[in-house]
């Protein structure tokens, strides 16, 4: 399903230091990831509790929601573990973790890949599971990270996690309610609470847990102009979870008015909840759909919504990548994309060039986003040989731009 990609070196903002044990570490960072100016206080607090509890030993660890990698890499580099799996739903985080493992000379001991919590972890038997649990993850996701860890621990394995202080009461109640859990460390400061705990019962032998999209569920949303009964399930933490944003609305409206027919192969860049790909299936019955996003949750929800509204999932391919990638061979007739809103002029040049590489002769790309960023993209398109600017539209400070391959 997923392809791999090396992160663009132009995306690096800086490197930041971390001293842990006797190791002086460096981490490449970008503004698009959490805590881009220094290793965050929650991670540093959890590492201090880990250093106080663990001696160097041959351990295999799992870092859930690894970000750019400070927890797992610090433990491996310091000798507190001799191997780590590091997972995150954000493809950019996965790429930066991989890069930082190389930067700190532990890449031969670290595996990095995309996963929604534990759902894509292919094996168990971890001696320690670590996680800096995001405060905005939602109660069901937090519960899964804390309790479903039992399915991936080795016998006598343990969990070390940290949460922001407002979540402490919720986590305390979760841990207290399960008689099989033994909490060995509960350490708090003004802003964070760290926990170490294990399970008295033998770990369940169930293998990897299937992706449970229900734990991310936020509500339902319609698609403008769609027949009655066409509804999308929406996910917490993914854009357009209440109503489609202005950029998404512009793309959906363009599709409703489009004259593209003939079962085209369609590529959707950053589909969010799936409004745009579902609208595309209603407007033109694509022969195939390719969905591309840095966010694995957006890809899974979009796929779910396509299948729920009658589109054959076997015709859908997913690309979990941090950015639009160059293609060796044109593969689509129509490319639909939403800009994030942080694109530089250089980013827009790359988007124009990579869109051209994806589109077959005569194919069309349609992008929507904030006016500033679409203006940058339009300038890039005008300076890219073989591309011709087409439709332009405006709506509430957002713009839509189409362009075609000559």
VMD Tcl script that draws the C-alpha trace (Angstrom):
set ca {
  {0.00 0.00 0.00}
  {2.39 2.65 1.25}
  {5.43 3.89 -0.57}
  {8.55 5.24 1.08}
  {10.14 8.58 0.42}
  {13.14 10.47 1.68}
  {12.21 13.81 3.16}
  {13.34 16.86 1.22}
  {16.45 18.34 2.77}
  {15.05 21.80 2.07}
  {12.33 21.04 4.66}
  {14.85 20.94 7.52}
  {14.60 23.95 9.80}
  {17.55 23.26 12.09}
  {19.12 20.68 14.33}
  {18.60 20.63 18.08}
  {20.69 18.95 20.79}
  {19.72 16.46 23.48}
  {22.06 15.05 26.09}
  {20.87 11.76 27.55}
  {23.11 9.67 29.75}
  {26.55 9.87 28.15}
  {25.14 10.48 24.67}
  {25.18 13.86 22.96}
  {22.45 13.61 20.35}
  {21.26 15.84 17.52}
  {17.87 15.89 15.86}
  {16.95 17.38 12.50}
  {13.62 19.16 12.80}
  {11.03 21.05 10.79}
  {8.28 23.48 11.75}
  {5.69 21.02 10.46}
  {6.34 18.64 13.37}
  {5.58 19.02 17.09}
  {8.23 20.78 19.21}
  {10.40 22.09 16.40}
  {12.66 24.37 18.46}
  {13.76 22.01 21.24}
  {12.98 18.54 22.51}
  {9.73 19.09 24.39}
  {9.58 19.11 28.17}
  {7.30 16.06 28.35}
  {9.77 13.91 26.43}
  {12.69 15.12 28.55}
  {10.71 14.45 31.74}
  {9.84 10.91 30.64}
  {13.47 10.23 29.68}
  {14.59 11.27 33.17}
  {12.21 8.74 34.75}
  {13.43 6.07 32.31}
  {17.07 6.78 33.13}
  {16.27 6.38 36.84}
  {14.53 3.02 36.37}
  {16.41 1.16 33.64}
  {19.98 -0.08 33.38}
  {21.63 -0.79 30.01}
  {20.36 -4.16 28.76}
  {19.47 -5.96 25.52}
  {15.91 -4.71 25.13}
  {13.56 -4.29 22.21}
  {11.37 -1.19 22.49}
  {8.39 0.27 20.67}
  {7.99 4.07 20.45}
  {4.33 4.88 19.71}
  {3.76 8.32 18.15}
  {7.50 8.81 17.78}
  {7.51 12.28 16.15}
  {11.03 12.99 14.93}
  {12.39 10.29 17.22}
  {13.87 11.61 20.49}
  {12.49 8.91 22.83}
  {13.39 5.78 20.89}
  {16.67 7.10 19.51}
  {17.83 8.32 22.93}
  {17.16 4.92 24.51}
  {19.02 3.04 21.77}
  {21.94 5.48 21.61}
  {22.40 5.38 25.39}
  {22.38 1.59 25.58}
  {19.03 1.31 27.39}
  {17.80 -0.67 24.38}
  {19.52 -2.50 21.56}
  {16.68 -2.15 19.06}
  {13.56 -0.08 18.47}
  {10.46 0.08 16.34}
  {9.32 3.70 15.93}
  {5.86 4.42 14.56}
  {3.75 7.49 13.79}
  {0.70 8.25 11.67}
  {2.51 11.23 10.07}
  {4.75 10.25 7.16}
  {6.89 13.33 7.77}
  {7.57 12.16 11.33}
  {8.49 8.72 10.03}
  {10.97 10.22 7.57}
  {12.51 12.47 10.20}
  {12.82 9.59 12.67}
  {14.61 7.58 10.01}
  {16.87 10.49 9.20}
  {17.63 11.16 12.88}
  {18.46 7.50 13.46}
  {21.10 7.93 10.72}
  {22.28 11.25 12.17}
  {22.85 9.57 15.54}
  {24.43 6.40 14.10}
  {21.71 3.97 15.24}
  {19.90 3.36 11.94}
  {20.96 -0.31 11.93}
  {19.08 -0.77 15.20}
  {15.89 1.15 14.41}
  {12.86 0.41 12.24}
  {10.55 3.33 11.40}
  {7.15 3.06 9.72}
  {3.64 4.46 9.64}
  {1.00 3.17 12.03}
  {-2.23 4.30 13.69}
  {-1.25 3.51 17.25}
  {-0.54 -0.23 17.28}
  {-2.62 -1.09 14.22}
  {0.28 -1.51 11.78}
  {2.87 -2.94 14.18}
  {3.64 -6.35 12.65}
  {4.94 -8.11 15.76}
  {4.91 -8.11 19.54}
  {7.37 -9.15 22.21}
  {8.57 -5.65 23.13}
  {10.35 -5.31 26.45}
  {9.38 -1.65 26.81}
  {6.75 0.48 25.06}
  {7.26 4.24 25.33}
  {4.98 7.09 24.32}
  {4.59 10.82 24.79}
  {0.80 10.72 24.43}
  {-0.64 13.80 22.67}
  {-3.04 15.79 24.82}
  {-5.42 16.24 21.88}
  {-5.56 12.56 20.92}
  {-9.02 12.02 22.44}
  {-10.04 9.66 25.26}
  {-10.56 6.55 23.11}
  {-7.14 6.87 21.47}
  {-5.43 7.50 24.80}
  {-7.17 4.47 26.28}
  {-5.98 2.34 23.37}
  {-2.35 3.47 23.69}
  {-2.38 2.74 27.43}
  {-4.34 -0.53 27.58}
  {-3.75 -2.20 24.21}
  {-0.02 -2.12 24.94}
  {-0.53 -5.45 26.71}
  {-0.92 -7.16 23.34}
  {2.56 -6.10 22.23}
  {4.61 -6.58 25.39}
  {6.92 -9.46 26.13}
  {6.27 -11.35 29.33}
  {7.37 -9.06 32.18}
  {7.47 -6.14 29.72}
  {6.53 -2.63 30.80}
  {5.18 0.67 29.52}
  {6.65 4.13 30.14}
  {4.46 7.02 29.04}
  {3.88 10.68 29.79}
  {0.76 12.86 29.59}
  {-0.01 16.51 30.27}
  {-1.27 17.15 33.82}
  {-4.95 17.76 32.87}
  {-5.12 14.14 31.62}
  {-3.69 12.63 34.80}
  {-7.05 11.94 36.48}
  {-8.33 10.15 33.36}
  {-5.17 8.02 33.13}
  {-5.18 7.30 36.88}
  {-8.73 5.98 36.58}
  {-7.86 3.81 33.56}
  {-4.92 2.20 35.31}
  {-6.77 1.73 38.61}
  {-9.76 0.06 36.92}
  {-7.67 -2.80 35.49}
  {-6.63 -5.24 38.23}
  {-3.96 -6.77 35.98}
  {-2.01 -3.49 35.88}
  {0.74 -2.76 38.35}
  {1.97 0.85 38.41}
  {5.61 1.03 39.45}
  {6.25 4.74 38.86}
  {3.97 7.73 38.98}
  {6.00 10.92 38.91}
  {4.54 14.39 38.39}
  {5.76 17.93 37.94}
  {3.79 21.10 37.30}
  {2.94 20.23 33.70}
  {3.37 16.47 33.15}
  {2.80 13.10 34.75}
  {4.95 10.08 33.84}
  {3.83 6.49 34.41}
  {5.64 3.17 34.35}
  {3.46 0.08 34.60}
  {3.17 -3.56 33.64}
  {0.54 -6.27 33.36}
  {0.32 -9.16 35.80}
  {-1.56 -11.41 33.39}
  {0.14 -13.20 30.52}
  {0.02 -10.98 27.42}
  {-2.77 -11.82 25.01}
  {-1.63 -13.86 22.02}
  {-3.78 -12.08 19.45}
  {-1.23 -10.68 17.01}
  {-1.56 -7.15 15.63}
  {-4.84 -5.42 16.34}
  {-6.79 -4.44 13.22}
  {-7.11 -0.67 12.65}
  {-10.04 0.51 14.75}
  {-11.32 3.68 13.10}
  {-14.15 3.98 15.63}
  {-11.80 5.34 18.30}
  {-11.11 8.38 16.10}
  {-14.75 8.99 15.18}
  {-15.96 12.59 15.49}
  {-19.24 12.73 13.57}
  {-20.79 12.77 10.11}
  {-20.61 15.17 7.18}
  {-22.33 15.52 3.84}
  {-20.99 16.34 0.39}
  {-22.41 19.42 -1.35}
  {-24.68 18.46 -4.22}
  {-24.58 14.75 -3.41}
  {-27.70 12.61 -3.46}
  {-29.51 12.10 -0.18}
  {-27.89 9.38 1.88}
  {-24.29 10.15 0.90}
  {-22.58 10.71 4.25}
  {-18.98 10.65 5.41}
  {-17.75 9.50 8.78}
  {-15.31 12.09 10.11}
  {-12.23 11.66 12.29}
  {-11.01 13.70 15.22}
  {-7.75 15.47 14.40}
  {-8.22 15.50 10.61}
  {-9.22 18.62 8.70}
  {-12.88 19.17 7.69}
  {-14.22 17.14 10.64}
  {-17.34 19.31 11.06}
  {-18.00 20.82 7.64}
  {-15.82 20.95 4.52}
  {-13.39 23.87 4.57}
  {-13.41 26.53 1.85}
  {-10.64 24.83 -0.14}
  {-12.45 21.49 -0.08}
  {-15.74 23.20 -1.01}
  {-14.11 24.83 -4.05}
  {-12.85 21.46 -5.29}
  {-16.20 19.75 -4.71}
  {-17.99 22.53 -6.60}
  {-15.51 22.29 -9.49}
  {-16.15 18.55 -9.70}
  {-19.92 19.02 -9.77}
  {-19.58 21.42 -12.72}
  {-16.76 19.57 -14.49}
  {-17.17 18.08 -17.95}
  {-14.49 15.45 -17.32}
  {-15.99 12.08 -18.13}
  {-14.92 8.67 -19.41}
  {-13.80 6.99 -16.18}
  {-10.55 8.94 -15.74}
  {-7.78 7.85 -13.40}
  {-7.87 10.36 -10.56}
  {-5.16 11.32 -8.06}
  {-6.15 13.16 -4.86}
  {-3.49 14.99 -2.86}
  {-4.35 15.45 0.85}
  {-7.94 14.09 0.83}
  {-8.62 14.84 4.53}
  {-11.92 13.12 5.45}
  {-12.60 12.07 1.86}
  {-15.03 14.74 0.60}
  {-13.08 15.32 -2.61}
  {-12.57 11.66 -3.64}
  {-16.21 10.84 -2.84}
  {-17.34 13.84 -4.89}
  {-15.10 12.65 -7.74}
  {-16.74 9.21 -7.74}
  {-20.18 10.83 -7.93}
  {-19.21 13.23 -10.72}
  {-17.18 11.02 -13.06}
  {-16.98 7.38 -11.88}
  {-13.15 7.19 -11.95}
  {-11.49 4.11 -13.35}
  {-9.07 4.28 -10.42}
  {-8.30 6.53 -7.46}
  {-4.94 7.22 -5.87}
  {-5.02 8.95 -2.48}
  {-1.85 10.66 -1.24}
  {-1.39 12.10 2.26}
  {1.16 12.54 5.01}
  {-1.59 11.52 7.48}
  {-2.36 7.81 7.66}
  {-5.62 8.50 9.49}
  {-6.84 10.71 6.63}
  {-6.03 7.95 4.16}
  {-7.86 5.29 6.19}
  {-10.96 7.43 6.72}
  {-11.05 8.47 3.06}
  {-10.81 4.82 2.03}
  {-13.57 3.90 4.49}
  {-15.85 6.65 3.16}
  {-15.27 5.66 -0.45}
  {-16.18 2.04 0.28}
  {-19.20 3.07 2.40}
  {-20.52 5.11 -0.52}
  {-20.19 2.35 -3.07}
  {-16.75 2.79 -4.65}
  {-14.78 -0.44 -5.12}
  {-11.85 -0.36 -2.65}
  {-9.83 -2.56 -5.01}
  {-9.66 0.45 -7.34}
  {-8.08 2.63 -4.64}
  {-4.37 2.86 -3.88}
  {-2.94 4.74 -0.91}
  {0.33 6.64 -0.75}
  {1.48 7.52 2.76}
  {4.20 10.06 1.97}
  {5.28 13.42 3.40}
  {5.05 15.34 0.14}
  {3.94 15.03 -3.47}
  {6.52 12.85 -5.19}
  {7.99 12.86 -8.67}
  {6.64 10.07 -10.87}
  {8.74 8.15 -13.39}
  {5.67 7.64 -15.56}
  {2.44 9.66 -15.89}
  {-0.36 7.73 -14.21}
  {-3.46 9.95 -13.94}
  {-5.80 12.09 -16.03}
  {-6.95 14.36 -13.21}
  {-5.08 15.53 -10.11}
  {-7.04 17.21 -7.30}
  {-5.17 18.79 -4.41}
  {-5.52 20.87 -1.26}
  {-2.61 23.06 -0.23}
  {-1.69 22.97 3.46}
  {-1.17 26.71 3.83}
  {2.55 26.77 4.61}
  {3.96 26.31 1.10}
  {6.93 28.47 0.14}
  {7.60 29.61 -3.43}
  {10.11 26.73 -3.68}
  {7.49 24.24 -2.49}
  {5.10 25.49 -5.18}
  {7.74 25.02 -7.89}
  {8.07 21.40 -6.72}
  {4.30 20.89 -6.71}
  {3.99 22.23 -10.26}
  {6.83 20.04 -11.52}
  {5.65 16.91 -9.73}
  {2.07 17.44 -10.86}
  {3.34 17.54 -14.44}
  {5.18 14.25 -13.91}
  {1.99 12.57 -12.65}
  {-0.36 13.78 -15.40}
  {-0.78 12.17 -18.78}
  {-0.75 14.43 -21.89}
  {-3.89 16.57 -21.82}
  {-4.40 15.85 -18.12}
  {-5.57 18.51 -15.67}
  {-4.55 19.45 -12.13}
  {-6.86 21.43 -9.85}
  {-5.59 22.87 -6.56}
  {-7.37 24.89 -3.89}
  {-6.03 26.74 -0.87}
  {-5.40 30.12 0.69}
  {-5.07 32.95 -1.83}
  {-1.41 33.63 -1.02}
  {-0.38 30.04 -1.60}
  {-2.43 29.52 -4.76}
  {-0.89 32.73 -6.14}
  {2.55 31.23 -5.50}
  {1.48 28.04 -7.24}
  {0.14 29.97 -10.24}
  {3.48 31.75 -10.63}
  {5.27 28.41 -10.48}
  {2.95 26.90 -13.10}
  {3.53 29.82 -15.45}
  {7.28 29.20 -15.22}
  {7.02 25.43 -15.75}
  {7.43 24.37 -19.36}
  {4.54 22.32 -20.71}
  {1.88 23.58 -18.27}
  {-0.98 25.93 -19.15}
  {-3.06 27.85 -16.59}
  {-6.80 27.30 -16.88}
  {-9.68 28.12 -14.50}
  {-9.31 30.50 -11.55}
  {-11.90 30.99 -8.81}
  {-12.16 32.81 -5.47}
  {-14.21 32.11 -2.36}
  {-13.86 33.62 1.13}
  {-10.12 34.28 0.89}
  {-9.48 30.95 -0.82}
  {-8.70 30.33 -4.46}
  {-8.92 27.49 -6.94}
  {-6.49 27.08 -9.82}
  {-6.52 24.56 -12.64}
  {-3.73 23.88 -15.09}
  {-3.17 21.36 -17.85}
  {-0.33 19.46 -19.48}
  {0.20 20.49 -23.08}
}
mol new
graphics top color blue
foreach p $ca { graphics top sphere $p radius 0.5 }
foreach p [lrange $ca 0 end-1] q [lrange $ca 1 end] { graphics top cylinder $p $q radius 0.2 }
display resetview
